[in-house]
Amino acid sequence: MAKKDEKIDYVKNGKRVDGRKVEELRPLTIEVGVIDNADGSAYLEWGQNKVIVAVYGPRELLPKHKQDPRKAIVNFQYRMATFSVPDRKNPRPARREIEISKVCSEALQRAVFAERFPNTVIDVFVQILDSNAGSRAAGLSAASVALADAGIPMRDLVASTGVGKAGGEIILDLNKFEEDAPDAVDIPIAIMPRTEEIVLLQMDGLLTTKEWKKCLELGVKGCKQVYEVQRAALQKKYDAAGAVKGKEKKKEEKAAKKEKVK
């Protein structure tokens, strides 16, 4: 443990405390189609963060007075499990969860072709099973993959990460230790990677103009790294599904040939 007035080197010789480079993400893996009863689903592990997402819809929005005749409503519900943090969390939604649900709903609303499904709702349920900094970016990135798995038409996936400052250094994907730095600045950012359109941007802390420009550039690069993992996860699922269909087709053809011989 560092003493109160002791200066901590958050980046030393180009490496951070956890061994990463300043522009390196924590280990990230995504699995698609993990909940059979959902229209689309995904499971994500990002560093210590563990997130599961289920998507249902589009389906009729009830009560009807909440319907929008122009588009579908993306209902993003971000919830943290009571055991997801060291101190047991109150099971009731906190203000932070409500705020994250709102901004993530707006981010996904921009990506989805919501105008094709008037008077409906697309429910996106995000459960944080284990949290250690960056859970909002993790939940949003996983939700985007689950929407694609549900077959909902989208302009692009939404890729998200965190970027900011700790110990005077601009770094990508802050962990909890870095978020707690005395000069910490945390910036969750989400983009649609093909156009680099920003769909979510928040900031907690102060930066100079030069630092902000560096953060934005690094954040966009980080989001594109997340995007590659998202695409690979979706590709893996549908490659596997195609392989299964191919085997079934071969079995059917083989059986048909046997019948023909008889």
Secondary structure, 3 states (H helix, E strand, C coil): CCCCCCCCCCEECCEECCCCCCCCCCCEEEEECCCCCCCEEEEEEECCEEEEEEEEEEEECCCHHHCCCCCCEEEEEEEECCCCCCCCCCCCCCHHHHHHHHHHHHHHHHHECHHHCCCEEEEEEEEEEECCCCHHHHHHHHHHHHHHHCCCCECCCCEEEEEEEECCEEEECCCHHHHCCCCCEEEEEEEECCCCEEEEECCECCCCHHHHHHHHHHHHHHHHHHHHHHHHHHHHHHHHHHHHHHHHHHHHHHHHHHHHHC
